[in-house]
């Protein structure tokens, strides 16, 4: 089991900025969280979530056919609303999330898979997301035909 350490990912700005996601720990559901704490307030922290769901306990006579691990990886990027500081009291209003950009990847790993099978899926998934057709669907909200 790897020990959690910082994850550094560059964003898509004209001059990319590296975002360092610090390991925070697991929640009650077993999801491990990382946070990029570079925003001015915690409500705007970008986060990565990682969870592995194991197959049920094995019993005698049960085949590995149909037994699956499920790996969930998420990227959560809240965008803060632009709020004016012109209040009667002169106190700036609390920051608010306008919306959250999210990506979720679910990797389904049959229990009987080989190391090479798992290496192929882990290498090819990010490459697929960089494919021109797939990027056009994501970036420009275009449909394939």
C-alpha positions as CSV (number, residue, x, y, z in Angstrom):
1,X,0.0,0.0,0.0
2,X,1.6,3.3,-1.0
3,X,1.9,6.1,1.5
4,X,0.0,9.2,0.5
5,X,2.2,12.1,-0.6
6,X,1.7,15.4,-2.4
7,X,0.2,15.3,-5.9
8,X,1.3,18.1,-8.2
9,X,-0.9,18.8,-11.3
10,X,-0.6,21.7,-13.7
11,X,-3.7,23.6,-14.7
12,X,-4.8,24.7,-18.2
13,X,-3.9,28.4,-18.0
14,X,-1.8,30.0,-20.8
15,X,1.1,29.8,-18.5
16,X,0.3,26.6,-16.5
17,X,0.3,26.9,-12.7
18,X,1.2,23.8,-10.7
19,X,-1.4,22.9,-8.0
20,X,0.0,20.9,-5.1
21,X,-2.6,18.6,-3.5
22,X,-1.7,17.7,0.1
23,X,-2.9,14.4,1.6
24,X,-5.6,15.1,4.2
25,X,-6.8,11.6,5.1
26,X,-9.8,9.3,4.9
27,X,-13.4,10.1,5.6
28,X,-15.9,7.8,7.3
29,X,-16.7,6.1,3.9
30,X,-13.1,5.2,3.3
31,X,-12.5,7.9,0.6
32,X,-9.0,9.4,0.8
33,X,-8.9,13.2,0.2
34,X,-6.2,15.5,-1.0
35,X,-6.5,19.4,-1.0
36,X,-4.9,22.2,-2.9
37,X,-4.9,24.8,-0.2
38,X,-3.7,27.7,-2.4
39,X,-7.1,29.4,-2.4
40,X,-7.7,32.3,0.0
41,X,-10.5,30.4,1.8
42,X,-11.1,26.7,2.5
43,X,-14.5,26.8,0.7
44,X,-12.6,27.2,-2.5
45,X,-10.0,24.5,-2.0
46,X,-9.6,22.1,-5.0
47,X,-9.7,18.4,-4.0
48,X,-8.9,15.0,-5.2
49,X,-10.8,11.9,-3.9
50,X,-9.6,8.3,-4.1
51,X,-11.6,5.2,-3.1
52,X,-11.2,1.5,-3.6
53,X,-14.2,-0.7,-3.1
54,X,-13.2,-4.3,-2.6
55,X,-15.3,-7.4,-3.6
56,X,-17.2,-9.2,-0.9
57,X,-15.4,-11.7,1.3
58,X,-14.7,-14.9,-0.6
59,X,-16.4,-18.1,0.5
60,X,-15.6,-21.7,-0.4
61,X,-16.6,-22.8,-3.9
62,X,-17.0,-19.2,-5.2
63,X,-15.3,-18.4,-8.5
64,X,-13.4,-15.2,-9.2
65,X,-15.7,-14.7,-12.2
66,X,-17.7,-11.5,-11.7
67,X,-15.8,-10.4,-8.6
68,X,-14.7,-6.8,-9.1
69,X,-12.6,-4.1,-7.4
70,X,-13.9,-0.6,-8.2
71,X,-11.5,2.3,-8.1
72,X,-13.0,5.8,-7.9
73,X,-10.9,8.9,-8.6
74,X,-12.4,12.3,-8.5
75,X,-11.2,15.9,-9.1
76,X,-13.4,18.6,-7.5
77,X,-12.7,22.3,-8.4
78,X,-15.1,24.8,-6.7
79,X,-15.4,28.2,-8.4
80,X,-16.2,31.0,-6.0
81,X,-18.8,33.6,-6.8
82,X,-17.8,37.2,-7.4
83,X,-19.3,39.0,-4.5
84,X,-19.1,42.7,-4.1
85,X,-17.5,44.1,-0.9
86,X,-20.0,47.0,-0.8
87,X,-22.0,46.2,2.4
88,X,-23.5,48.7,4.8
89,X,-21.4,47.5,7.6
90,X,-18.2,47.5,5.6
91,X,-17.6,43.9,6.4
92,X,-17.0,41.7,3.3
93,X,-19.6,39.0,2.8
94,X,-18.6,35.3,3.3
95,X,-17.2,33.6,0.2
96,X,-19.7,31.4,-1.7
97,X,-19.3,28.6,-4.1
98,X,-20.9,29.5,-7.5
99,X,-20.4,26.0,-8.9
100,X,-18.1,23.0,-8.8
101,X,-16.3,21.5,-11.8
102,X,-16.0,17.8,-11.3
103,X,-14.5,14.8,-13.0
104,X,-15.0,11.2,-11.9
105,X,-13.3,8.1,-13.2
106,X,-14.4,4.7,-12.2
107,X,-12.0,1.9,-13.0
108,X,-13.5,-1.6,-12.8
109,X,-10.9,-4.2,-12.1
110,X,-11.9,-7.9,-12.3
111,X,-10.3,-9.8,-9.4
112,X,-8.8,-12.2,-12.0
113,X,-7.0,-9.4,-13.9
114,X,-3.3,-9.5,-14.5
115,X,-0.7,-6.8,-13.6
116,X,-0.4,-6.0,-17.3
117,X,-4.2,-5.6,-17.6
118,X,-4.1,-3.1,-14.7
119,X,-1.0,-1.3,-16.1
120,X,-2.7,-0.9,-19.5
121,X,-5.8,0.7,-18.1
122,X,-3.9,3.0,-15.8
123,X,-1.6,4.2,-18.6
124,X,-4.3,4.5,-21.3
125,X,-7.0,6.2,-19.4
126,X,-5.2,9.6,-19.0
127,X,-4.0,9.3,-22.6
128,X,-7.6,8.8,-23.7
129,X,-8.6,12.0,-22.0
130,X,-5.9,13.8,-24.0
131,X,-7.2,12.5,-27.4
132,X,-8.3,15.4,-29.6
133,X,-11.8,14.0,-30.1
134,X,-12.4,13.4,-26.4
135,X,-10.9,16.9,-25.5
136,X,-13.3,18.5,-28.0
137,X,-16.2,16.8,-26.3
138,X,-15.0,18.0,-22.9
139,X,-13.6,21.4,-23.8
140,X,-16.2,22.5,-26.3
141,X,-19.2,20.4,-25.2
142,X,-19.4,19.0,-28.7
143,X,-21.2,15.7,-29.6
144,X,-19.6,13.0,-31.6
145,X,-21.4,11.8,-34.7
